[in-house]
Amino acid sequence: MRLLIDGDACPDRQKVIELALHYGVEVLLFIDFAHVIEDERIQIIMCEVGKDSVDQMILSYLQEGDLMISQDYGLASLALLKNVTILHVSGKRITEDNINNLLTSRYLGHLSRKQHKHVKGPKKRNYRTSQFFLRELEKIFIENKINEEKAILE
């Protein structure tokens, strides 16, 4: 398992990286040239500045069994085709079972904004959300470690 992070919009990025490294997970952080991040412990992939450039680069790197952190439902829907685990920054896993509802709600929000209707955005991120996200991430790392150990024993 590798961890691919949509770095432009990933909260708690340092804690995520520390947790991944603690579990021995390779980290690939995708950012555009408008951001400057340096960390010799991880692989930083620089992308062009522009709509969907980071998303396209992430898709080109994704491999079956990887874990991706993103809040982009469009990217998530394409990534699911590669049989990866996707964790939203809220801590919710994005799966085949919920992606259609997520995409539909995104589309309906787009239509409302287009009609100049007021649409409430997501709740402001707080400590509880951050802790839930990090706990869910750690659960995925632990599940992966257990599965790796089972595969070795078989």
Secondary structure by P-SEA (a helix, b strand, c coil): cbbbbccccccaaaaaaaaaaaabbbbbbbbcccbbbbbccbbbbbbccccaaaaaaaaaaccccbbbbcccaaaaaaaaaabbbbbcccccccccccaaaaaaaaaaaaaaaaacccccccccccaaaaaaaaaaaaaaaaaaaaaaaaaaac
